[in-house]
Amino acid sequence: MTTNAHWMQRDLASLWHPCTQMKDHETLPVTPIKRGKGVWLEDFEGNRYLDAVSSWWVNIFGHANERINARIHEQLDTLEHVILSGFTHQPVVELSERLGRLAPDGLGHCFYADNGSSAIEVALKMSYHYWRNVGRDEKKRFLTITNGYHGETLGALAVGDVALYTATYQSLLLDVLKVPAPDCYGLPREQWDAHARAMFAHMEEALARHHHELAAVIVEPLIQCAGGMRMYPPLYLTLLREACDRYGVHLILDEIAVGFGRTGTMFACEQAAIRPDFLCLSKALTGGYLPLSVVMTTDEIYNAFYDDYTTLRAFLHSHSYTGNPLACAAALATLDIFEQDDVINANRAKSDHIERVTSGFRDHPQVGDVRQTGMVVAIEMVKDKVNQTPYPWQERRGLRVFEHAMSRGALLRPLGNVIYWMPPYVIEHDEIDFLAEVTSEGLDIATRD
């Protein structure tokens, strides 16, 4: 059996890793993974790591899930891929029908892409193109909230607001309007609605002033994930839907990270009882197996593109692997598990247990906030608790947590000073207890001057 060092050396000679300063790996080892099972990953030397971040928020039913494996194997023997322009296949039709039944009423048309960023590009282009098709060429700008993240292709970057990703490319990006986010950092839960209502005044003002030139508003509902797991209540979404209707502006909801049960409901927008004009989904859609994303939209938007070819109103966006049958098979198996195992209800007990074991972190002298929505919890480290002064990002306190957790057999990958858990739904209570123990140790080590 080859060693971790063997694969690490071969890796560093040939790979360029995502979201990584490669020079870090002069001292920070790359961890080669040989296999996974359930919530656990195993390297080439038999060390195991609890995957507390669902392998970048995608793996919800565990690694090597037997039911998803079986569905992919069955599909592999029938059809691996076919062009989706002018052709179709059983898995993509069945998946589209089932998503239409699961999503808020009226989102009956599915347009597929390969990943989350691509889904955002589709939604932005489709909204812009809709207004052009209905004779409103002036509606071509987008409005969003600060601290958002929607991906790293250029359109998605433009509607994001995490400087770490956007600053370098600013001169390449669309001119997007932004208003302050309603995140409820540091506030007790009973104050979240009042804060959201107060912060919505900024959105209302922007819509009143710019609606004539706006194609759409785009937000991540309930949790701004890459922006440090900042959270806000459903009330903001309710107010936003009403205002978008009143001002004639599309609403795009990016549920790429928060869809499929992560916030406590199948889709986060359910908690606000609203339907967006565009719903963007990916990540957990295939249970973490294969790249697939989808933009769901309405009859009204679909019909604005439905015309004779010579009018040039068709939406001519495409990807080579659009609606890949293997990915669709994985997605169908994922939806089967949701249905057969009553996952949303089962997660409530696990969410309650997560809340119990993490609430005590609020008493830590260097913790400024502990916040939770569904199966996501975030613990934010601060230099000064009284004044909520953050640690300088250059100190990389989160990296200390990561290194300690790996030494203890847990994959925690903090976002700057924010330690978060976004585990697979198959995690057990004793594994949650283990994560709490490792997190507590990591907090003490990371905040030790």
C-alpha positions in Angstrom: 0.0 0.0 0.0 1.4 3.4 -0.9 1.7 6.1 1.8 0.2 9.5 2.2 3.6 11.0 1.4 3.7 9.2 -1.9 0.4 10.6 -3.1 1.2 14.1 -1.7 4.4 14.3 -3.6 2.7 13.3 -6.9 -0.1 15.7 -6.2 2.1 18.7 -5.6 4.1 18.0 -8.8 1.0 18.1 -11.0 -2.1 19.7 -9.3 -3.2 23.3 -8.6 -5.8 23.1 -5.9 -8.9 25.3 -5.6 -9.2 28.1 -3.0 -5.6 27.5 -2.0 -2.3 29.4 -1.7 -0.2 26.5 -2.9 2.9 27.8 -1.0 1.0 26.8 2.2 1.7 23.2 1.3 5.4 23.6 1.9 4.4 23.2 5.6 0.8 22.1 5.5 0.4 18.6 4.2 -2.2 17.7 1.5 -4.3 14.8 2.9 -4.8 12.1 0.3 -8.1 10.3 0.8 -8.4 6.6 -0.2 -12.0 5.9 0.7 -15.1 7.2 2.4 -18.0 5.6 4.2 -20.8 7.5 5.9 -19.5 10.6 7.6 -15.9 9.3 7.6 -13.0 9.8 5.2 -10.0 7.5 5.4 -6.4 8.3 4.1 -3.9 5.8 2.7 -2.4 5.1 6.2 -5.7 4.2 7.8 -6.4 7.6 9.6 -10.0 8.6 9.7 -11.6 12.1 9.6 -15.2 13.0 10.3 -16.4 15.1 7.4 -18.0 17.9 9.3 -18.3 20.1 6.2 -20.0 17.6 3.9 -17.0 17.8 1.5 -17.8 21.5 0.6 -21.5 21.2 1.6 -22.5 18.6 -1.0 -22.5 15.2 0.7 -25.7 14.9 2.7 -26.3 11.2 2.9 -22.8 10.0 3.5 -19.9 8.7 1.4 -20.4 5.5 -0.5 -24.2 5.5 0.1 -25.4 2.1 -1.0 -28.7 3.4 -2.4 -27.2 6.2 -4.5 -24.4 3.8 -5.6 -27.0 1.3 -6.9 -28.9 3.9 -8.8 -25.8 5.1 -10.6 -24.7 1.6 -11.4 -28.0 0.8 -12.9 -28.0 3.9 -15.0 -24.3 3.3 -16.1 -25.4 0.1 -17.8 -28.1 1.9 -19.8 -27.0 5.4 -20.8 -24.0 7.4 -19.6 -24.7 10.7 -21.5 -26.6 12.1 -24.4 -26.9 15.6 -25.8 -29.9 17.4 -24.3 -30.5 19.7 -27.2 -33.1 18.0 -29.3 -32.9 14.8 -27.2 -34.1 13.7 -23.8 -33.9 10.8 -21.5 -35.9 9.2 -18.6 -33.8 10.4 -15.6 -33.9 14.1 -16.6 -37.6 14.0 -17.3 -38.4 12.2 -14.0 -36.1 14.5 -12.0 -37.7 17.6 -13.5 -41.2 16.4 -12.7 -40.2 15.6 -9.1 -38.4 18.9 -8.5 -41.5 20.6 -9.9 -43.6 18.9 -7.2 -41.2 19.6 -4.4 -40.4 23.3 -5.1 -42.9 26.1 -4.4 -45.9 26.1 -6.7 -45.3 27.6 -10.1 -41.7 26.7 -10.7 -42.5 24.2 -13.4 -39.6 24.6 -15.8 -36.1 23.2 -15.2 -33.0 24.4 -17.0 -29.9 22.4 -16.2 -26.2 23.3 -15.9 -23.1 21.7 -14.3 -22.5 23.5 -11.1 -23.7 26.3 -8.8 -21.8 29.2 -10.5 -23.2 28.1 -13.8 -26.7 28.1 -12.4 -26.3 31.7 -11.3 -25.0 32.7 -14.7 -28.1 31.1 -16.2 -30.5 32.9 -13.9 -28.8 36.3 -14.4 -28.8 35.9 -18.2 -32.4 34.6 -18.3 -33.7 37.5 -16.2 -31.9 40.0 -18.4 -33.1 38.3 -21.5 -36.7 38.1 -20.3 -36.9 41.9 -20.0 -35.3 42.3 -23.4 -37.8 39.9 -24.9 -40.8 41.8 -23.4 -39.5 45.2 -24.7 -37.9 46.5 -21.4 -34.3 46.8 -22.6 -33.5 49.3 -19.8 -33.9 46.7 -17.1 -30.4 45.2 -17.1 -28.9 45.8 -13.7 -28.9 43.6 -10.6 -29.3 44.4 -6.9 -28.0 42.3 -4.0 -27.0 42.5 -0.4 -23.5 42.9 1.0 -21.4 39.9 2.1 -23.1 37.6 -0.4 -21.4 34.9 -2.4 -22.8 33.3 -5.5 -19.8 31.6 -7.2 -16.6 32.5 -9.0 -17.5 32.8 -12.7 -17.6 36.5 -13.7 -21.3 37.1 -13.5 -21.6 35.2 -10.2 -18.6 37.1 -8.8 -20.2 40.4 -9.8 -23.3 39.8 -7.7 -21.2 38.6 -4.8 -19.6 40.8 -2.2 -16.8 38.8 -0.4 -13.7 40.9 -1.1 -11.4 37.9 -0.8 -12.9 36.6 -4.1 -14.0 39.7 -5.9 -11.3 42.4 -5.3 -8.8 41.1 -7.7 -11.3 41.0 -10.6 -13.2 44.1 -9.9 -12.4 45.8 -13.2 -13.9 42.8 -15.0 -17.2 42.8 -13.2 -20.7 44.1 -13.8 -21.8 47.3 -12.0 -24.1 45.8 -9.4 -26.1 47.7 -6.8 -25.6 46.5 -3.2 -27.4 47.4 0.1 -26.4 46.4 3.7 -27.2 42.8 4.6 -29.7 42.0 7.3 -27.4 39.5 9.1 -28.1 39.2 12.8 -24.6 38.8 14.1 -24.5 39.0 17.9 -28.3 39.4 18.3 -30.5 37.1 20.4 -33.0 35.2 18.3 -36.0 37.2 19.6 -34.5 40.4 18.0 -33.9 39.0 14.6 -37.2 40.0 13.0 -37.0 43.6 14.3 -33.4 43.9 12.9 -34.4 42.4 9.6 -37.3 44.8 9.2 -35.1 47.8 10.0 -32.4 46.6 7.6 -35.0 46.1 4.8 -35.4 49.9 4.6 -32.2 50.0 2.6 -33.6 47.4 0.1 -36.9 49.3 -0.1 -35.1 52.6 -0.9 -32.9 51.0 -3.6 -35.9 49.3 -5.3 -37.8 52.6 -5.2 -34.9 54.5 -6.8 -33.7 52.0 -9.3 -36.6 49.6 -10.2 -36.9 51.0 -13.7 -33.4 49.7 -14.5 -33.3 46.6 -12.4 -33.7 43.1 -13.9 -33.5 41.2 -10.6 -32.6 41.0 -6.9 -30.4 38.0 -6.0 -29.8 36.8 -2.4 -28.9 33.6 -0.5 -31.9 32.9 1.7 -31.4 32.7 5.4 -27.6 31.9 5.4 -24.8 33.8 3.7 -22.6 30.7 3.7 -19.2 31.7 2.2 -19.6 35.1 3.9 -18.9 33.6 7.3 -22.2 31.7 7.8 -24.0 35.0 8.7 -27.8 34.4 9.2 -31.0 36.3 9.0 -34.7 35.4 9.5 -37.4 34.5 6.9 -39.2 37.8 7.4 -36.6 39.6 5.2 -37.5 37.2 2.4 -41.2 37.8 2.9 -40.7 41.6 2.7 -38.4 41.2 -0.3 -40.9 39.1 -2.3 -43.6 41.7 -1.7 -41.4 44.6 -2.7 -40.1 42.9 -5.9 -43.7 42.3 -6.9 -44.7 45.9 -6.2 -41.7 47.3 -8.2 -41.8 44.8 -11.0 -38.3 43.2 -10.4 -37.4 39.5 -10.5 -36.3 37.7 -7.4 -33.5 35.1 -7.8 -32.9 32.9 -4.8 -29.5 31.1 -4.6 -30.3 28.0 -2.7 -27.2 26.2 -4.0 -25.8 25.7 -0.5 -29.0 25.9 1.6 -31.4 23.8 -0.4 -32.4 20.2 0.2 -33.0 20.3 3.9 -30.0 22.2 5.2 -32.0 25.0 6.9 -34.7 22.8 8.4 -37.1 22.7 5.4 -36.6 21.3 2.0 -36.0 24.7 0.6 -35.1 27.8 2.7 -37.7 29.9 0.9 -40.5 27.7 2.3 -39.9 29.3 5.7 -41.0 32.6 4.3 -43.9 31.1 2.3 -42.7 32.7 -0.9 -41.9 31.6 -4.5 -38.9 33.2 -6.3 -38.9 33.9 -10.0 -35.7 31.8 -10.3 -34.6 29.1 -7.8 -31.0 28.0 -8.2 -30.1 24.6 -6.9 -26.9 22.4 -6.9 -24.5 20.8 -4.3 -26.7 18.4 -2.3 -29.0 17.8 -5.4 -27.0 14.7 -6.2 -26.1 13.8 -2.7 -22.6 15.0 -3.3 -21.9 12.5 -6.0 -21.8 14.3 -9.4 -21.9 17.8 -10.7 -25.4 19.0 -11.5 -27.3 22.3 -11.1 -30.7 23.5 -12.1 -32.5 26.8 -12.4 -36.3 26.5 -11.8 -38.6 29.2 -13.2 -42.1 30.1 -14.0 -44.5 29.8 -17.0 -44.4 33.6 -17.4 -40.7 33.6 -17.9 -40.7 30.4 -20.0 -43.4 31.8 -22.3 -41.4 35.0 -23.0 -38.8 32.9 -24.8 -41.3 30.7 -26.6 -41.6 32.0 -30.2 -40.6 31.3 -33.8 -36.9 30.7 -34.2 -36.5 33.7 -36.5 -37.5 36.1 -33.7 -34.2 35.1 -32.0 -35.9 35.0 -28.6 -34.6 31.5 -27.7 -32.4 31.1 -24.7 -29.2 29.7 -26.4 -27.2 29.0 -23.3 -25.7 25.5 -23.1 -23.3 23.2 -21.4 -21.9 20.0 -22.8 -23.0 17.8 -19.9 -26.4 19.5 -19.3 -28.8 17.1 -17.7 -26.2 14.2 -17.6 -28.1 10.9 -17.0 -25.7 9.7 -14.3 -26.0 12.9 -12.3 -29.8 12.8 -12.7 -29.8 9.2 -11.5 -27.9 10.3 -8.4 -30.3 13.1 -7.8 -33.3 10.8 -8.1 -31.8 8.4 -5.6 -31.2 11.4 -3.3 -34.8 12.5 -3.5 -35.9 8.9 -2.8 -33.9 9.0 0.4 -35.6 12.2 1.5 -39.0 10.7 0.8 -38.4 7.2 2.2 -36.5 8.2 5.4 -38.5 11.3 6.3 -35.2 13.2 6.5 -36.5 16.6 7.3 -38.2 15.4 10.5 -35.2 13.2 11.4 -32.9 16.2 11.1 -34.8 18.2 13.7 -33.6 15.9 16.5 -30.1 16.2 15.3 -30.4 20.0 15.0 -31.6 20.2 18.6 -28.7 18.1 19.7 -26.3 20.3 17.8 -27.8 23.3 19.6 -27.4 21.7 23.0 -23.8 20.8 22.6 -22.7 24.2 21.0 -24.7 26.6 23.2 -22.0 26.5 25.9 -19.5 28.0 23.5 -21.2 31.4 24.0 -19.5 31.5 27.4 -16.0 31.2 25.9 -14.1 34.4 26.4 -13.1 34.7 22.8 -16.4 33.7 21.2 -18.5 36.6 19.9 -21.4 34.7 18.5 -22.9 31.2 18.2 -25.7 31.0 15.6 -27.6 28.2 14.1 -30.1 27.6 11.3 -31.2 23.9 10.8 -28.1 21.7 10.2 -25.7 24.6 10.1 -24.0 26.1 13.2 -21.3 28.8 13.3 -19.0 29.8 16.2 -17.3 33.1 15.6 -14.0 33.8 17.3 -13.2 37.4 18.4 -10.2 39.2 19.8 -12.3 41.3 22.2 -15.7 40.0 23.2 -17.0 43.2 24.8 -16.4 45.3 21.7 -16.8 42.4 19.2 -13.4 43.2 17.7 -12.4 40.5 15.3 -9.0 38.9 15.1 -6.9 40.2 12.2 -7.4 37.9 9.3 -3.6 37.7 8.8 -3.3 35.7 12.0 -5.2 32.8 10.4 -6.7 31.6 13.7 -9.1 29.3 11.8 -6.1 27.5 10.3 -5.1 26.6 13.9 -8.5 25.0 14.4 -8.2 23.1 11.1 -4.8 21.7 12.0 -5.8 20.6 15.5 -9.0 19.0 14.2 -7.2 17.0 11.6 -4.8 15.7 14.3 -7.9 14.5 16.2 -9.7 13.0 13.2 -12.1 15.7 12.2 -12.4 17.7 9.0 -13.3 21.3 10.2 -12.5 23.9 7.6 -13.2 27.3 9.2 -14.1 30.4 7.2 -11.5 32.9 8.6 -12.4 33.3 12.3 -15.7 31.3 11.9 -15.7 27.7 12.9 -18.8 26.0 11.4 -20.4 22.6 11.1 -22.4 21.6 8.1 -22.3 17.8 8.5 -23.9 15.0 6.5 -27.4 14.3 7.7 -26.4 10.7 8.6 -24.2 12.0 11.4 -25.1 10.3 14.8 -25.4 12.0 18.2 -22.1 10.5 19.5 -20.3 11.9 16.4 -21.9 15.3 17.1 -20.5 15.0 20.7 -17.1 14.3 19.3 -17.2 17.3 17.0 -18.1 19.5 20.1 -15.1 18.1 22.0 -12.7 18.8 19.1 -14.2 22.2 18.5 -13.7 23.1 22.2 -10.1 22.1 22.1 -9.5 23.9 18.8 -11.1 27.1 20.2 -8.7 27.1 23.1 -5.7 26.4 20.9 -6.6 29.0 18.3 -7.3 31.8 20.8 -4.2 31.2 22.9 -1.8 34.1 22.3 
